[in-house]
Amino acid sequence: MNYPAKWRKWGLVEVKHEPVLLEEVLEGLSVRPGGIYVDGTVGLGGHSEALLRASSPDGFLFGFEWDEASLRRAAKRLSAFAGRFRLFRANFAEAPEILKREGVEADGILLDLGLSSFLLEGSGRGFSFLREEPLDMRMDTRLRMKASDLVNRLSYPQLVELLKTYGEEPRAAKIARAIVEARKKKRIETSAELARLIERTVRPRKRGEHPATLTFQALRIAVNRELENLEKFLAEAPDLLKPGGRLAIISFHSLEDRLVKKAFREDSRLRVLTKKPIRPSEDEIKRNPRARSARLRVAERCAP
Ligand SMILES: C[S@@+](CC[C@H](N)C(=O)[O-])C[C@H]1O[C@@H](n2cnc3c(N)ncnc32)[C@H](O)[C@@H]1O
């Protein structure tokens, strides 16, 4: 349903987000009472809450989330654990630096990448091709570039490159051509306008997938510099871990998963604990279809 944007701002529309692979994350991170944990993608606080509960009575959590509205909701949700957590409105790529300054050494670090149900359905920022919303796609509204800037300003070759690099979209040239033609008549301003244009241009690649899926993925990754942030984090996070501390990362598409797999394999500070990524059970996918493409990889910090 399309709610008025101000309802969302006032918190009148509550969107639930079920944390993905929850048991597997707690087990992978080997959460214990008194441990120190970092959640780099707090979202609505589902995993954070579980980490605090499993590390009761005295575990501590440092949480990072760059979307202000999500962070506000998470803080409310975690209020029962007051004194046992600190939340930062910051990019997780900055987390290693911030926490090193604080002298933190962690027992476990989690990233649950991608979109929350709140961003997708409740933020009003054009993440979903099913909604008529401004084509924004910034997870952090302090970022300067919106998806509409890319769609309306990039040249044809730049659009092709973006769709290929961040969407692995085989029909990149056709879609880029349609965008360039359409914007000669009128700027493309909303998510639904872009989705309709792509629907008219190409067919779905497979049953059940919207033809604009990869274009929306590409724009979102570019706007939020998702791969750059993940790469920076992967290079620095192992130094935040105590020997034996664990790093767990849930990714939702192969571009992210490839980076995680490669970094875990090639990093001499880490020992890989998941030869194959852990996938959600059939039951979880039935309960929470958003979990369908989730892949969890876990690594352990080696002794120096
Ligand atoms: C899949 S959701 C996390 C959901 C959360 N685990 C829960 O159970 O509620 C991913 C969250 O990470 C946030 N995020 C993505 N990239 C980020 C970054 N570079 N820095 C900080 N937060 C980020 C998004 O804003 C989103 O709220």
The ligand as an SDF file (V2000), in Angstrom:
LIG
                    3D

 27 29  0  0  0  0  0  0  0  0999 V2000
   19.2060   -5.7600    5.9630 C   0  0  0  0  0  0  0  0  0  0  0  0
   19.1320   -4.3440    6.9190 S   0  0  0  0  0  0  0  0  0  0  0  0
   19.5900   -4.8460    8.5290 C   0  0  0  0  0  0  0  0  0  0  0  0
   18.4710   -5.4120    9.3180 C   0  0  0  0  0  0  0  0  0  0  0  0
   18.8410   -5.7580   10.7390 C   0  0  0  0  0  0  0  0  0  0  0  0
   19.8450   -6.7960   10.7980 N   0  0  0  0  0  0  0  0  0  0  0  0
   17.6120   -6.1600   11.5410 C   0  0  0  0  0  0  0  0  0  0  0  0
   17.5260   -7.3130   11.9400 O   0  0  0  0  0  0  0  0  0  0  0  0
   16.7450   -5.3010   11.7510 O   0  0  0  0  0  0  0  0  0  0  0  0
   20.5500   -3.4720    6.4270 C   0  0  0  0  0  0  0  0  0  0  0  0
   20.6800   -2.1390    7.1170 C   0  0  0  0  0  0  0  0  0  0  0  0
   22.0230   -1.7300    6.9350 O   0  0  0  0  0  0  0  0  0  0  0  0
   22.0540   -0.3570    6.7050 C   0  0  0  0  0  0  0  0  0  0  0  0
   23.2900   -0.0870    5.9660 N   0  0  0  0  0  0  0  0  0  0  0  0
   23.6030   -0.4740    4.7100 C   0  0  0  0  0  0  0  0  0  0  0  0
   24.8230   -0.0520    4.3740 N   0  0  0  0  0  0  0  0  0  0  0  0
   25.3050    0.6160    5.4580 C   0  0  0  0  0  0  0  0  0  0  0  0
   26.5250    1.2840    5.7270 C   0  0  0  0  0  0  0  0  0  0  0  0
   27.4990    1.3320    4.8120 N   0  0  0  0  0  0  0  0  0  0  0  0
   26.6850    1.8250    6.9430 N   0  0  0  0  0  0  0  0  0  0  0  0
   25.7120    1.7700    7.8830 C   0  0  0  0  0  0  0  0  0  0  0  0
   24.5080    1.1620    7.6790 N   0  0  0  0  0  0  0  0  0  0  0  0
   24.3220    0.5800    6.4770 C   0  0  0  0  0  0  0  0  0  0  0  0
   20.7980   -0.0440    5.9360 C   0  0  0  0  0  0  0  0  0  0  0  0
   20.4210    1.2880    6.1290 O   0  0  0  0  0  0  0  0  0  0  0  0
   19.8050   -1.0410    6.5500 C   0  0  0  0  0  0  0  0  0  0  0  0
   19.0710   -0.4420    7.5800 O   0  0  0  0  0  0  0  0  0  0  0  0
  1  2  1  0
  2  3  1  0
  2 10  1  0
  3  4  1  0
  4  5  1  0
  5  6  1  0
  5  7  1  0
  7  8  2  0
  7  9  1  0
 10 11  1  0
 11 12  1  0
 11 26  1  0
 12 13  1  0
 13 14  1  0
 13 24  1  0
 14 15  1  0
 14 23  1  0
 15 16  2  0
 16 17  1  0
 17 18  1  0
 17 23  2  0
 18 19  1  0
 18 20  2  0
 20 21  1  0
 21 22  2  0
 22 23  1  0
 24 25  1  0
 24 26  1  0
 26 27  1  0
M  CHG  2   2   1   9  -1
M  END
$$$$
